[in-house]
């Protein structure tokens, strides 16, 4: 699960609002974002008519199912899903660690190692497993694929193309929901309430999150402590679901606990990249360096502050 950047906790949750968990049939964008979107359409468009039909989408998903079904028994297990996730993690790591001269070769290896995404095989595994036998068969995966297709076909013309956009088109890089999340994040980090985030404010939140994850208070964060925070998030989410339909203090308390646990989990995802010496632990000095680096990347106009319109935008490579 590793994005290697540090325990920026809530900072990472807001500053890395990068939206896409499934295929990028997302909003029509500009520049590299739109190029990636168009490239996926082109790859799946078997008859080369400029759009992807449901049949073309399902054909691709069926082929992907066979890749995930490593033992060829007609069912995908959670262990097989984890194996594909591990392969993706390793391939991404190879790209990050490759010398500049070898980057293209590493990226090609990453593409060749795919596919890594299968409808229903991620967080929705249990829901996609309609017969509750602990595995996904091809029919269950294709049913999830059809649901995703219908959701992405925003103009309901029966095909996916570059004209399809998520709700909120025109409301900014991440749509209306992204703008609202950015505003919430800004309010959370903007401790002096001047409408922008300074590097000191960002570092203060990163430090606070570091201290939360450093359970034994020895000044270092280990992978075990990171994993504990992820597990705490799962427990908090389960507890909230149990009282979600109710009213009153129990639900409010569960929601607050989930919110805090989610911030810790998002920070935990940043662990590896911030571990500059790659010794498996994160020190406060490494955290501070990573926080400063992230701030610099997000401060796109170089004015020493991050504003709401800069939150969530990808930095230029």
Rosetta silent file (secondary structure, phi, psi, omega in degrees, C-alpha in Angstrom):
SEQUENCE: XXXXXXXXXXXXXXXXXXXXXXXXXXXXXXXXXXXXXXXXXXXXXXXXXXXXXXXXXXXXXXXXXXXXXXXXXXXXXXXXXXXXXXXXXXXXXXXXXXXXXXXXXXXXXXXXXXXXXXXXXXXXXXXXXXXXXXXXXXXXXXXXXXXXXXXXXXXXXXXXXXXXXXXXXXXXXXXXXXXXXXXXXXXXXXXXXXXXXXXXXXXXXXXXXXXXXXXXXXXXXXXXXXXXXXXXXXXXXXXXXXXXXXXXXXXXXXXXXXXXXXXXXXXXXXXXXXXXXXXXXXXXXXXXXXXXXXXXXXXXXXXXXXXXXXXXXXXXX
SCORE:     score description
SCORE:     0.000 S_00000001
   1 L     0.000   18.713 -160.496    0.000    0.000    0.000 S_00000001
   2 L   -91.709  117.522  163.861    2.911    2.073    0.016 S_00000001
   3 L  -107.514  126.556 -164.114    3.318    5.437   -1.356 S_00000001
   4 L   -86.540   51.281 -175.070    6.552    6.299    0.092 S_00000001
   5 L  -118.314    9.863  170.060    6.186    9.715    1.483 S_00000001
   6 L   105.185  166.511  178.317    5.902   10.067    5.156 S_00000001
   7 L   -77.546   72.445  176.975    3.507   10.337    7.824 S_00000001
   8 L   -91.256    4.620  175.088    1.982   13.542    6.783 S_00000001
   9 L    46.380 -123.159 -179.171   -1.305   12.337    8.133 S_00000001
  10 H   -59.772  -31.132  179.181   -3.983   14.819    7.409 S_00000001
  11 H   -57.750  -50.498 -178.359   -1.545   16.743    5.284 S_00000001
  12 H   -63.700  -36.625 -178.967   -1.200   13.871    2.874 S_00000001
  13 H   -58.172  -38.080 -178.648   -4.934   13.280    2.860 S_00000001
  14 H   -91.926  -35.631 -173.196   -5.547   16.712    1.473 S_00000001
  15 H   -83.647  -12.058  177.467   -2.434   17.450   -0.478 S_00000001
  16 L  -116.919   42.331  177.787   -2.455   14.192   -2.390 S_00000001
  17 L   -70.609   91.079 -176.238   -6.074   14.252   -3.497 S_00000001
  18 L  -117.675   35.778  170.591   -5.525   12.230   -6.579 S_00000001
  19 L    29.757  -33.277 -161.418   -8.783   10.579   -7.201 S_00000001
  20 L  -101.935  119.328  176.166   -8.548    7.479   -9.341 S_00000001
  21 L  -105.974  -27.483  176.806   -8.787    3.993   -7.935 S_00000001
  22 L  -111.168 -171.320 -173.726  -10.277    2.281  -10.972 S_00000001
  23 L   -57.064  150.770 -170.593   -9.619    2.811  -14.706 S_00000001
  24 L   -80.990   53.792  171.661   -9.296    6.437  -15.573 S_00000001
  25 L   -86.774   54.301 -173.673  -12.619    6.863  -17.295 S_00000001
  26 L  -100.493 -161.492 -175.011  -12.827   10.044  -15.294 S_00000001
  27 L   -61.457  144.581  174.376  -13.455   13.624  -16.158 S_00000001
  28 L   -66.023  123.521 -175.996  -12.180   14.954  -19.424 S_00000001
  29 L  -119.083 -155.825 -179.385   -9.164   16.985  -18.459 S_00000001
  30 L  -129.117  161.622  174.682   -6.302   18.819  -20.019 S_00000001
  31 H    60.295 -138.894 -174.610   -2.655   18.067  -20.639 S_00000001
  32 H   -61.299  -36.240  179.852   -1.226   14.847  -19.248 S_00000001
  33 H   -59.384  -47.824 -179.856   -4.443   13.959  -17.425 S_00000001
  34 H   -67.619  -35.682  178.753   -6.430   14.027  -20.671 S_00000001
  35 H   -62.522  -41.948  178.224   -3.661   12.199  -22.508 S_00000001
  36 H   -64.218  -42.634  179.176   -3.800    9.327  -20.010 S_00000001
  37 H   -59.364  -48.704 -178.965   -7.579    9.219  -20.297 S_00000001
  38 H   -64.741  -35.889 -179.920   -7.430    9.106  -24.091 S_00000001
  39 H   -64.217  -37.871  179.007   -4.699    6.454  -24.002 S_00000001
  40 H   -68.515  -42.301  176.573   -6.889    4.116  -21.936 S_00000001
  41 H   -58.028  -46.129 -178.328   -9.812    4.619  -24.303 S_00000001
  42 H   -62.168  -39.538 -177.848   -7.516    3.841  -27.246 S_00000001
  43 H   -66.020  -38.150 -177.101   -6.173    0.702  -25.583 S_00000001
  44 H   -88.237  -13.352 -175.765   -9.630   -0.762  -24.902 S_00000001
  45 L   -80.307   83.526 -173.373  -11.197    0.390  -28.184 S_00000001
  46 L   -63.653  -38.602 -178.130  -10.804   -2.880  -30.106 S_00000001
  47 L   -90.612    3.414  173.656  -12.723   -1.802  -33.228 S_00000001
  48 L    55.612   44.808  176.570  -10.999    1.618  -33.260 S_00000001
  49 L  -103.462    9.796  175.935  -14.182    3.667  -33.533 S_00000001
  50 L    88.086    5.918  178.819  -13.087    6.130  -30.882 S_00000001
  51 L  -151.900  162.388 -177.027  -15.141    4.723  -28.025 S_00000001
  52 E  -111.516  118.826  177.872  -15.351    1.685  -25.773 S_00000001
  53 E   -82.207  167.507  177.319  -18.510   -0.409  -25.798 S_00000001
  54 H   -61.544  -38.748  179.120  -19.663   -2.535  -22.872 S_00000001
  55 H   -62.902  -42.345  179.050  -18.665   -5.662  -24.818 S_00000001
  56 H   -64.515  -40.671  178.670  -15.161   -4.295  -25.380 S_00000001
  57 H   -62.653  -45.790 -178.747  -14.882   -3.386  -21.730 S_00000001
  58 H   -67.167  -35.891  178.087  -16.009   -6.832  -20.604 S_00000001
  59 H   -60.692  -43.122  177.857  -13.676   -8.554  -23.052 S_00000001
  60 H   -64.566  -41.063  179.714  -10.755   -6.713  -21.512 S_00000001
  61 H   -64.447  -38.736  178.728  -11.966   -7.555  -17.996 S_00000001
  62 H   -62.051  -41.420  177.781  -12.265  -11.253  -18.919 S_00000001
  63 H   -65.277  -39.230  178.497   -8.664  -11.272  -20.098 S_00000001
  64 H   -65.589  -38.087  178.120   -7.602   -9.531  -16.897 S_00000001
  65 H   -55.559  -42.227 -178.873   -9.508  -12.102  -14.838 S_00000001
  66 H   -65.022  -32.641  176.813   -7.332  -14.848  -16.327 S_00000001
  67 H   -68.062  -43.269  179.379   -4.214  -12.948  -15.276 S_00000001
  68 H   -68.256  -35.186 -178.509   -5.445  -12.616  -11.683 S_00000001
  69 L   -78.413   75.410 -170.238   -6.566  -16.259  -11.588 S_00000001
  70 L   -60.900  -35.784 -178.243   -2.981  -17.461  -11.242 S_00000001
  71 L   -91.569    0.274  174.559   -3.810  -21.139  -10.677 S_00000001
  72 L    65.727   27.396 -177.716   -6.409  -21.201  -13.454 S_00000001
  73 L   -95.145    7.481  177.058   -9.154  -22.710  -11.308 S_00000001
  74 L    84.825    9.667  179.944  -11.822  -20.213  -12.381 S_00000001
  75 E  -143.656  140.627  177.722  -11.831  -18.241   -9.126 S_00000001
  76 E  -104.700  124.781  179.703   -9.800  -15.291   -7.836 S_00000001
  77 L   -97.123  167.922  176.622   -8.879  -15.343   -4.163 S_00000001
  78 H   -64.532  -32.310  177.836   -7.820  -12.499   -1.926 S_00000001
  79 H   -66.305  -37.399  177.914   -4.314  -13.957   -1.900 S_00000001
  80 H   -67.689  -36.571  175.699   -4.195  -13.787   -5.697 S_00000001
  81 H   -63.610  -44.811  178.948   -5.327  -10.165   -5.535 S_00000001
  82 H   -61.200  -35.347  179.214   -2.591   -9.422   -3.000 S_00000001
  83 H   -64.028  -40.065  177.744   -0.053  -11.046   -5.312 S_00000001
  84 H   -68.385  -38.022  177.451   -1.016   -8.664   -8.121 S_00000001
  85 H   -63.998  -39.386  178.644   -0.852   -5.726   -5.713 S_00000001
  86 H   -66.266  -38.069  178.144    2.623   -6.831   -4.621 S_00000001
  87 H   -64.093  -40.166  177.160    3.698   -7.080   -8.260 S_00000001
  88 H   -64.047  -44.426  179.782    2.489   -3.542   -8.871 S_00000001
  89 H   -59.301  -44.684 -179.135    4.302   -2.288   -5.787 S_00000001
  90 H   -65.479  -41.664 -179.125    7.551   -3.925   -6.900 S_00000001
  91 H   -66.908  -38.953  176.939    7.259   -2.591  -10.443 S_00000001
  92 H   -66.078  -39.264  179.115    6.559    0.941   -9.206 S_00000001
  93 H   -62.468  -40.058  178.994    9.490    0.727   -6.825 S_00000001
  94 H   -62.489  -37.475  177.728   11.739   -0.303   -9.717 S_00000001
  95 H   -65.970  -45.387 -178.282   10.632    2.784  -11.650 S_00000001
  96 H   -62.208  -38.298 -172.825   11.285    5.080   -8.684 S_00000001
  97 H   -90.957   -6.819 -178.691   14.714    3.625   -8.001 S_00000001
  98 L   -69.046  145.183  173.840   15.860    3.369  -11.618 S_00000001
  99 L   -65.508  157.071 -176.748   18.594    5.690  -12.808 S_00000001
 100 H   -52.319  -40.142 -177.915   17.437    8.406  -15.184 S_00000001
 101 H   -67.878  -20.072 -176.870   18.863    6.529  -18.148 S_00000001
 102 H  -106.002    2.653 -175.911   16.866    3.426  -17.210 S_00000001
 103 H   -58.345  -48.152 -177.058   13.528    5.095  -16.375 S_00000001
 104 H   -61.058  -40.909  178.536   11.907    4.348  -19.730 S_00000001
 105 H   -63.330  -41.422  179.427   12.949    0.718  -19.533 S_00000001
 106 H   -66.990  -39.239  178.247   11.554    0.435  -16.007 S_00000001
 107 H   -65.202  -38.415  178.002    8.268    2.065  -17.058 S_00000001
 108 H   -64.824  -38.353  176.481    7.963   -0.384  -19.940 S_00000001
 109 H   -64.322  -36.845  177.046    8.522   -3.241  -17.490 S_00000001
 110 H   -62.416  -45.766  178.941    5.779   -1.788  -15.298 S_00000001
 111 H   -63.067  -41.996 -177.865    3.362   -1.756  -18.239 S_00000001
 112 H   -67.491  -27.870 -178.089    4.342   -5.280  -19.261 S_00000001
 113 H   -75.361  -14.277 -178.357    3.828   -6.587  -15.722 S_00000001
 114 L   -71.910 -179.108    3.445    0.156   -5.558  -15.760 S_00000001
 115 L   -81.070  158.922 -177.930   -2.757   -5.702  -15.591 S_00000001
 116 L  -121.243   -4.047 -177.804   -3.105   -4.782  -11.932 S_00000001
 117 L  -119.729  133.059  178.300   -6.759   -3.743  -11.661 S_00000001
 118 L  -136.162  126.791 -179.945   -9.773   -6.062  -11.670 S_00000001
 119 L   -52.950  130.124  177.087  -13.367   -4.930  -10.995 S_00000001
 120 L    84.522   -6.963 -172.242  -14.483   -6.011   -7.538 S_00000001
 121 L   -92.233    0.496  179.510  -11.031   -7.235   -6.521 S_00000001
 122 L  -101.379 -125.796 -178.505  -10.074   -4.358   -4.242 S_00000001
 123 L   -64.912  -21.028 -177.598  -11.947   -2.891   -1.303 S_00000001
 124 L   -91.438   13.465 -175.253  -15.221   -4.064   -2.834 S_00000001
 125 H   -53.118  -51.625 -175.456  -14.171   -7.733   -2.824 S_00000001
 126 H   -64.115  -35.669  178.576  -16.670   -8.857   -0.207 S_00000001
 127 H   -71.927  -38.875  179.332  -19.528   -6.998   -1.869 S_00000001
 128 H   -68.633  -26.700  179.317  -18.629   -8.347   -5.324 S_00000001
 129 L   -77.786   77.448 -171.267  -18.501  -11.870   -3.866 S_00000001
 130 L   -67.955  -28.480  178.980  -22.262  -12.282   -4.120 S_00000001
 131 L   -90.456    1.446  173.653  -22.337  -15.986   -3.281 S_00000001
 132 L    55.192   41.186  178.244  -20.109  -15.341   -0.228 S_00000001
 133 L  -101.840    6.558  175.607  -17.750  -18.224   -0.924 S_00000001
 134 L    85.036    3.360  177.085  -14.637  -16.132   -0.372 S_00000001
 135 L  -137.113  164.506  175.341  -13.621  -15.976   -4.039 S_00000001
 136 E  -110.761  123.634  172.378  -14.635  -14.062   -7.167 S_00000001
 137 E   -92.449  174.150 -174.109  -15.680  -15.978  -10.256 S_00000001
 138 H   -63.539  -36.395  179.688  -15.737  -14.418  -13.707 S_00000001
 139 H   -63.049  -40.890  179.548  -19.479  -13.733  -13.605 S_00000001
 140 H   -66.547  -39.469  178.278  -19.141  -11.777  -10.361 S_00000001
 141 H   -65.839  -42.146 -179.860  -16.244   -9.762  -11.772 S_00000001
 142 H   -67.313  -32.403  176.221  -18.147   -9.004  -14.980 S_00000001
 143 H   -64.777  -41.491  176.180  -21.161   -7.876  -12.940 S_00000001
 144 H   -64.317  -38.737  179.468  -18.895   -5.403  -11.110 S_00000001
 145 H   -62.375  -41.112 -179.624  -17.443   -4.319  -14.447 S_00000001
 146 H   -65.251  -39.387  177.309  -20.893   -3.546  -15.819 S_00000001
 147 H   -61.532  -44.115  179.394  -21.712   -1.436  -12.769 S_00000001
 148 H   -64.275  -43.075  179.741  -18.496    0.526  -13.213 S_00000001
 149 H   -58.134  -47.605 -178.239  -19.151    0.955  -16.937 S_00000001
 150 H   -63.723  -36.269  179.228  -22.609    2.362  -16.322 S_00000001
 151 H   -68.261  -39.393 -177.868  -21.284    4.756  -13.696 S_00000001
 152 H   -76.503  -24.242  179.260  -18.528    6.021  -16.000 S_00000001
 153 L   -78.301   76.324 -169.931  -20.858    6.403  -18.976 S_00000001
 154 L   -68.616  -28.451  178.926  -21.989    9.792  -17.747 S_00000001
 155 L   -93.504    2.332  172.575  -23.863   10.806  -20.893 S_00000001
 156 L    56.397   41.812  177.397  -25.593    7.392  -21.044 S_00000001
 157 L   -99.806    7.100  176.711  -24.868    6.783  -24.705 S_00000001
 158 L    82.353   11.799  179.929  -23.807    3.177  -24.120 S_00000001
 159 E  -149.276  157.238  175.335  -20.105    3.823  -24.692 S_00000001
 160 E  -106.593  128.043  176.077  -17.088    5.299  -22.925 S_00000001
 161 L  -148.633 -175.023 -175.846  -15.125    8.000  -24.708 S_00000001
 162 L   -71.463   -6.203  176.976  -13.290   11.219  -23.957 S_00000001
 163 L   -83.223  -18.056 -179.124  -16.599   13.076  -23.771 S_00000001
 164 L   -72.971  137.408 -179.713  -17.626   11.210  -20.622 S_00000001
 165 L  -139.562  151.648  174.484  -17.013   13.123  -17.415 S_00000001
 166 L   -71.161  157.935  172.471  -17.686   12.583  -13.756 S_00000001
 167 L   -54.562  140.902 -179.133  -20.315   14.695  -12.024 S_00000001
 168 L   100.066    6.965  179.234  -18.850   18.058  -11.180 S_00000001
 169 L   -53.663  135.060  179.348  -17.275   18.646  -14.595 S_00000001
 170 L    88.295   -1.450 -178.404  -16.026   22.190  -14.803 S_00000001
 171 L   -98.203   13.813  179.153  -15.762   22.570  -11.039 S_00000001
 172 L   120.060 -179.658 -172.517  -12.017   22.230  -10.923 S_00000001
 173 L   -59.586  -33.627 -177.416   -9.393   19.535  -11.140 S_00000001
 174 L  -116.982   15.352  179.105  -11.257   17.143   -8.881 S_00000001
 175 H    77.819 -178.611 -176.807  -14.827   18.295   -9.381 S_00000001
 176 H   -59.422  -44.074  179.883  -17.130   19.808   -6.800 S_00000001
 177 H   -60.795  -38.188  178.463  -16.364   17.123   -4.222 S_00000001
 178 H   -64.579  -39.620  177.560  -12.634   17.743   -4.657 S_00000001
 179 H   -62.586  -41.714 -179.285  -13.096   21.457   -4.060 S_00000001
 180 H   -65.622  -41.338  178.264  -15.040   20.772   -0.888 S_00000001
 181 H   -63.977  -40.282  178.794  -12.359   18.373    0.374 S_00000001
 182 H   -61.848  -41.610  179.140   -9.678   20.938   -0.404 S_00000001
 183 H   -64.778  -41.443  178.465  -11.559   23.584    1.573 S_00000001
 184 H   -63.303  -41.671 -179.966  -11.966   21.231    4.525 S_00000001
 185 H   -64.654  -41.818  179.680   -8.282   20.375    4.432 S_00000001
 186 H   -61.347  -44.707  179.668   -7.291   24.012    4.300 S_00000001
 187 H   -61.898  -35.771 -177.582   -9.466   24.829    7.311 S_00000001
 188 H   -70.239  -37.476 -175.306   -7.954   21.931    9.241 S_00000001
 189 H   -92.386  -21.360 -176.181   -4.346   22.933    8.596 S_00000001
 190 L   -81.313   80.241 -172.512   -4.769   26.713    8.568 S_00000001
 191 L   -70.379  -28.401  179.062   -4.312   27.224   12.294 S_00000001
 192 L   -92.397    3.187  172.690   -3.971   31.017   12.133 S_00000001
 193 L    55.904   43.157  176.632   -7.083   31.239    9.902 S_00000001
 194 L  -102.455    9.820  175.461   -5.541   33.486    7.278 S_00000001
 195 L    84.650   11.437  178.967   -6.920   31.420    4.412 S_00000001
 196 L  -155.629  163.071 -176.583   -3.670   29.691    3.454 S_00000001
 197 E  -108.328  123.336  175.857   -1.217   27.102    4.748 S_00000001
 198 E   -88.373  166.333  177.462    2.324   28.103    5.631 S_00000001
 199 H   -63.535  -35.191  179.167    5.224   25.673    5.721 S_00000001
 200 H   -64.311  -40.559  178.629    5.290   26.009    9.507 S_00000001
 201 H   -65.791  -41.350  179.211    1.620   25.006    9.732 S_00000001
 202 H   -65.118  -43.351  179.014    2.185   22.031    7.479 S_00000001
 203 H   -64.758  -36.738  178.967    5.219   20.915    9.458 S_00000001
 204 H   -62.103  -43.088  179.058    3.305   21.296   12.721 S_00000001
 205 H   -68.674  -38.870  178.292    0.574   18.944   11.479 S_00000001
 206 H   -62.649  -40.994  178.165    3.137   16.492   10.131 S_00000001
 207 H   -63.848  -42.353  179.036    4.918   16.502   13.480 S_00000001
 208 H   -60.676  -43.596  179.610    1.647   15.940   15.308 S_00000001
 209 H   -67.247  -40.722  176.608    0.850   12.960   13.107 S_00000001
 210 H   -55.024  -46.524 -178.562    4.358   11.576   13.517 S_00000001
 211 H   -65.818  -32.784  178.400    3.941   11.663   17.274 S_00000001
 212 H   -67.239  -39.927 -176.687    0.559    9.924   17.017 S_00000001
 213 H   -79.978  -26.880  178.430    1.975    7.045   14.992 S_00000001
 214 L   -74.835   78.503 -170.454    5.129    6.748   17.120 S_00000001
 215 L   -62.654  -38.637 -177.707    3.350    4.567   19.642 S_00000001
 216 L   -89.922    2.542  174.090    6.389    3.739   21.814 S_00000001
 217 L    55.824   39.405  178.869    7.594    7.377   21.738 S_00000001
 218 L   -99.595    8.171  177.859   11.170    6.469   20.857 S_00000001
 219 L    83.511    7.847  177.381   11.463    9.118   18.166 S_00000001
 220 E  -137.077  147.976  175.628   11.150    6.672   15.281 S_00000001
 221 E  -110.987  127.107 -179.537    8.221    5.230   13.382 S_00000001
 222 E  -104.386  167.224  177.779    8.471    1.604   12.309 S_00000001
 223 H   -61.464  -35.251  178.985    6.495   -0.394    9.774 S_00000001
 224 H   -62.152  -39.640  178.322    4.836   -2.248   12.659 S_00000001
 225 H   -68.822  -36.748  175.957    3.532    1.050   14.022 S_00000001
 226 H   -63.315  -46.814  179.924    2.319    2.027   10.561 S_00000001
 227 H   -61.682  -35.203  178.907    0.523   -1.314   10.176 S_00000001
 228 H   -63.541  -38.597  178.222   -1.090   -0.827   13.587 S_00000001
 229 H   -67.495  -37.342  176.580   -2.577    2.470   12.414 S_00000001
 230 H   -64.129  -40.854  178.307   -3.972    0.826    9.313 S_00000001
 231 H   -66.084  -38.049  178.110   -5.572   -1.850   11.454 S_00000001
 232 H   -63.384  -36.130  177.093   -6.995    0.813   13.762 S_00000001
 233 H   -63.814  -43.961  178.996   -8.577    2.456   10.733 S_00000001
 234 H   -59.948  -42.389  179.367  -10.255   -0.813    9.735 S_00000001
 235 H   -64.836  -41.727 -179.520  -11.608   -1.207   13.268 S_00000001
 236 H   -65.855  -38.980  178.940  -12.864    2.393   13.353 S_00000001
 237 H   -65.387  -41.073  178.093  -14.578    1.995    9.991 S_00000001
 238 H   -63.022  -42.174 -179.438  -16.269   -1.202   11.165 S_00000001
 239 H   -65.029  -39.604  179.690  -17.428    0.513   14.367 S_00000001
 240 H   -67.030  -41.278  178.954  -18.850    3.449   12.433 S_00000001
 241 H   -59.911  -33.459 -177.957  -20.726    1.186   10.045 S_00000001
 242 H   -67.134  -26.720 -177.376  -22.327   -0.533   13.025 S_00000001
 243 H  -117.886    7.991 -173.401  -23.897    2.739   14.237 S_00000001
 244 L   -57.490  -38.622 -176.173  -24.114    4.625   10.939 S_00000001
 245 L   -81.310   -5.497 -177.190  -27.885    4.341   10.686 S_00000001
 246 L   -90.866 -178.014  177.982  -28.460    5.523   14.247 S_00000001
 247 L  -126.341  159.842  170.720  -28.613    9.015   15.725 S_00000001
 248 L   103.837 -164.294 -170.994  -26.952   10.695   18.670 S_00000001
 249 H   -65.188  -35.409 -178.394  -23.670   10.692   20.511 S_00000001
 250 H   -61.400  -44.115  179.578  -22.639    7.141   19.624 S_00000001
 251 H   -68.706  -40.664  179.568  -22.660    7.887   15.919 S_00000001
 252 H   -62.261  -41.841  179.714  -20.939   11.239   16.382 S_00000001
 253 H   -66.996  -40.687  178.884  -18.195    9.653   18.458 S_00000001
 254 H   -65.553  -38.013  179.019  -17.737    6.838   15.947 S_00000001
 255 H   -65.861  -42.586  179.659  -17.542    9.329   13.087 S_00000001
 256 H   -63.529  -41.819  178.866  -14.917   11.382   14.929 S_00000001
 257 H   -63.865  -39.753  178.441  -12.888    8.249   15.680 S_00000001
 258 H   -65.632  -40.846  179.800  -13.095    7.210   12.037 S_00000001
 259 H   -61.326  -44.916  179.341  -11.985   10.648   10.874 S_00000001
 260 H   -65.846  -41.389 -179.907   -8.923   10.547   13.121 S_00000001
 261 H   -66.561  -34.735  178.993   -8.106    6.983   12.131 S_00000001
 262 H   -66.551  -40.091  178.492   -8.420    7.862    8.452 S_00000001
 263 H   -62.993  -40.807  177.719   -5.932   10.713    8.817 S_00000001
 264 H   -63.890  -41.117 -179.280   -3.461    8.352   10.487 S_00000001
 265 H   -64.357  -43.447  179.302   -3.940    5.801    7.734 S_00000001
 266 H   -62.499  -38.661  176.210   -3.350    8.382    5.008 S_00000001
 267 H   -65.611  -36.756 -179.288   -0.198    9.474    6.768 S_00000001
 268 H   -63.125  -29.688  179.942    0.923    5.874    7.072 S_00000001
 269 L   -65.587  -19.009 -176.037    0.822    5.494    3.304 S_00000001
 270 L   -91.182    7.494 -168.475    3.606    8.018    3.017 S_00000001
 271 H   -59.688  -51.911 -165.212    6.030    6.017    5.143 S_00000001
 272 H   -68.944  -41.754 -176.791    8.515    4.538    2.681 S_00000001
 273 H   -66.025  -33.177  179.780    9.477    7.528    0.558 S_00000001
 274 H   -74.268  -18.437  178.280   10.218    9.612    3.614 S_00000001
 275 L   -76.416   79.351 -169.188   12.491    6.859    4.943 S_00000001
 276 L   -61.421  -37.332 -177.757   15.481    8.418    3.187 S_00000001
 277 L   -90.381    3.168  174.152   18.127    5.973    4.432 S_00000001
 278 L    54.782   39.952  179.200   15.873    2.954    3.713 S_00000001
 279 L  -100.600    7.301  175.728   16.473    1.368    7.092 S_00000001
 280 L    86.818    1.495  175.634   12.806    0.570    7.683 S_00000001
 281 E  -131.548  156.278 -179.687   12.208    3.311   10.233 S_00000001
 282 E  -116.784  121.908  177.967   11.262    6.958    9.895 S_00000001
 283 E   -93.447  166.654  178.772   12.938    9.565   12.062 S_00000001
 284 H   -63.671  -37.141  178.767   11.624   13.020   12.868 S_00000001
 285 H   -63.391  -41.616  178.178   14.395   14.572   10.771 S_00000001
 286 H   -65.030  -39.838  177.697   13.377   12.470    7.756 S_00000001
 287 H   -60.337  -44.557 -178.240    9.761   13.450    8.329 S_00000001
 288 H   -64.719  -39.864  178.126   10.657   17.133    8.390 S_00000001
 289 H   -63.231  -44.290 -179.714   12.668   16.840    5.171 S_00000001
 290 H   -66.470  -38.654  179.102    9.810   15.065    3.402 S_00000001
 291 H   -63.976  -42.587  179.001    7.272   17.602    4.670 S_00000001
 292 H   -64.407  -39.055  179.499    9.380   20.492    3.406 S_00000001
 293 H   -65.838  -42.951  179.330    9.790   18.783    0.035 S_00000001
 294 H   -64.790  -40.652  178.973    6.068   18.161   -0.279 S_00000001
 295 H   -59.779  -44.641 -178.729    5.294   21.757    0.656 S_00000001
 296 H   -60.816  -39.984 -179.208    7.648   23.038   -2.025 S_00000001
 297 H   -68.856  -36.454 -177.815    5.997   20.860   -4.661 S_00000001
 298 H   -80.705  -24.766  177.467    2.484   21.946   -3.705 S_00000001
 299 L   -79.219   77.466 -169.146    3.376   25.637   -3.486 S_00000001
 300 L   -65.369  -31.757 -178.996    3.095   25.947   -7.248 S_00000001
 301 L   -94.550    0.946  174.110    3.502   29.721   -7.443 S_00000001
 302 L    66.658   27.643 -177.542    6.384   29.783   -4.975 S_00000001
 303 L   -93.190    4.071  178.017    4.846   32.400   -2.702 S_00000001
 304 L    87.377    8.728  179.012    5.544   30.469    0.494 S_00000001
 305 E  -142.438  155.181  172.435    1.925   29.383    1.053 S_00000001
 306 E  -111.203  124.033  179.579   -0.470   26.701   -0.140 S_00000001
 307 L  -105.718  172.943 -175.212   -3.952   27.942   -0.989 S_00000001
 308 L   -58.620  -35.967 -178.060   -7.152   26.012   -1.667 S_00000001
 309 L   -73.801  -15.545  177.578   -6.615   26.064   -5.427 S_00000001
 310 L   -92.462  -20.879  179.238   -3.168   24.482   -4.983 S_00000001
 311 L   -66.362  130.517  175.923   -4.357   21.674   -2.710 S_00000001
 312 L    89.516  -15.667  178.751   -4.744   18.454   -4.642 S_00000001
 313 L   -77.246  141.640  178.363   -3.006   19.642   -7.805 S_00000001
 314 L   -75.564  141.032  177.259   -0.225   17.464   -9.026 S_00000001
 315 L   -78.872  156.981  178.570    3.174   19.066   -9.110 S_00000001
 316 L   -74.110  138.814 -178.828    5.066   19.299  -12.361 S_00000001
 317 L   -82.747    0.000    0.000    7.606   16.575  -12.879 S_00000001
